Amino acid sequence: MAKEGSKERRSLEELSRESGLPARTIRYYIARGILPPPLVGGRDACYGREHAERLEKIAALQARGLTLAQIAWQLADKSEEEVLPQATAWWSYSIAEDVVIQVRSQMRPWRLKRVRALISKMAAELKAAEAEEEGHAR
């Protein structure tokens, strides 16, 4: 850990080791806006004490059972007049001309795999029913 003036600076590797979190998780928190960006960006990115303290707060809130969205809401800068919750992304699957299924994009991989399998099954059944209906219409 390097000290520059009165500020402690640490690399991503040092912050990772200190917090017990993988570097990938720290980058994810930054991307989600839960953790501020590094003090200095780029290849030689460095992080300050405030990053380590924020990671401790995140861990404490997770231990209380809060989700990342709830943590982001709780840690958001309340100085703005209106604080909006984080937007969620949805995937749309058009499985027939008149049927669209929307699925939240932030889903565990095992669950997403199962949901996609069910959507594929539903699409196949709708297609078979349409073909059967066309056959009866002739």
C-alpha positions in Angstrom: 0.0 0.0 0.0 1.5 3.3 -1.1 1.0 6.5 0.8 0.8 9.8 -1.1 0.4 12.8 1.1 -2.2 11.8 3.7 -4.1 9.4 1.4 -3.5 5.7 1.4 -3.5 4.2 -2.1 -3.7 0.6 -3.0 -3.8 -1.4 -6.2 -6.8 -3.5 -7.2 -4.9 -6.6 -6.1 -4.2 -5.0 -2.7 -7.8 -3.9 -2.3 -8.9 -7.4 -3.3 -6.6 -9.1 -0.7 -7.6 -6.6 2.0 -11.4 -7.0 1.4 -11.3 -10.7 0.7 -13.2 -10.1 -2.5 -12.1 -11.2 -6.0 -11.0 -8.3 -8.2 -13.8 -9.2 -10.6 -16.4 -8.6 -7.9 -14.8 -5.2 -7.1 -15.0 -4.3 -10.8 -18.6 -5.4 -10.9 -19.5 -3.2 -7.9 -17.9 -0.3 -9.7 -19.9 -1.0 -12.9 -23.1 -1.2 -10.9 -22.3 2.1 -9.2 -22.2 0.6 -5.7 -18.5 1.4 -5.4 -16.9 4.6 -6.8 -14.4 4.4 -9.6 -10.7 4.3 -8.8 -8.9 7.4 -7.7 -6.7 7.0 -10.7 -8.0 5.0 -13.7 -6.3 2.9 -16.3 -3.7 0.3 -16.0 -2.2 1.7 -12.8 -5.6 2.2 -11.2 -5.5 2.9 -7.4 -8.0 2.9 -4.7 -8.2 4.8 -1.4 -9.3 4.1 2.1 -12.9 5.1 1.2 -13.1 2.1 -1.2 -12.1 -0.3 1.5 -14.6 1.3 3.9 -17.3 1.1 1.3 -16.6 -2.6 0.7 -16.9 -3.2 4.4 -20.3 -1.5 4.4 -21.4 -3.6 1.4 -20.4 -6.8 3.2 -22.2 -5.8 6.4 -25.4 -5.0 4.4 -25.1 -8.3 2.5 -24.8 -10.1 5.9 -28.1 -8.5 6.9 -29.6 -10.1 3.8 -29.9 -7.0 1.5 -29.6 -7.5 -2.3 -27.2 -5.4 -4.4 -30.1 -3.3 -5.6 -31.1 -2.5 -2.0 -27.5 -1.8 -1.1 -27.1 0.6 -4.0 -30.3 2.3 -3.0 -29.2 2.6 0.6 -25.7 3.8 -0.2 -26.8 6.2 -2.9 -25.9 9.9 -2.6 -29.1 11.3 -1.0 -28.0 14.9 -1.7 -29.9 14.9 -5.0 -33.5 16.1 -4.9 -34.9 12.8 -6.1 -33.2 9.5 -5.9 -34.4 6.9 -8.4 -34.0 3.1 -7.9 -31.6 1.4 -10.3 -33.3 0.4 -13.6 -33.6 -3.2 -14.3 -33.0 -4.8 -17.7 -35.4 -7.3 -19.3 -35.0 -9.7 -22.1 -37.9 -10.2 -24.5 -38.5 -13.5 -26.2 -41.0 -13.4 -29.1 -42.2 -17.0 -29.3 -45.2 -16.5 -31.6 -46.7 -13.6 -33.6 -48.9 -12.6 -30.7 -46.8 -13.9 -27.7 -43.9 -12.2 -26.1 -42.3 -13.4 -22.9 -40.2 -11.0 -20.8 -37.5 -12.2 -18.4 -35.4 -10.2 -16.0 -31.8 -10.2 -17.3 -30.2 -10.3 -13.8 -30.9 -13.9 -13.0 -28.7 -16.7 -11.7 -27.2 -18.8 -14.6 -28.8 -22.0 -13.5 -32.2 -20.4 -13.4 -31.8 -18.6 -16.7 -30.9 -21.9 -18.3 -34.1 -23.5 -17.0 -36.2 -20.5 -18.0 -34.8 -20.6 -21.5 -35.5 -24.4 -21.8 -39.1 -23.7 -20.7 -39.5 -20.9 -23.2 -38.2 -23.1 -26.0 -40.6 -25.8 -25.0 -43.5 -23.4 -25.0 -42.5 -22.0 -28.4 -42.3 -25.5 -29.8 -45.8 -26.4 -28.4 -47.3 -23.2 -29.8 -45.8 -23.8 -33.2 -47.1 -27.4 -33.2 -50.6 -26.1 -32.2 -50.5 -23.6 -35.0 -49.5 -26.2 -37.5 -52.3 -28.5 -36.3 -54.8 -25.7 -36.6 -53.7 -24.9 -40.1 -54.2 -28.6 -41.0 -57.7 -28.6 -39.7 -58.5 -25.4 -41.6 -57.7 -27.1 -45.0 
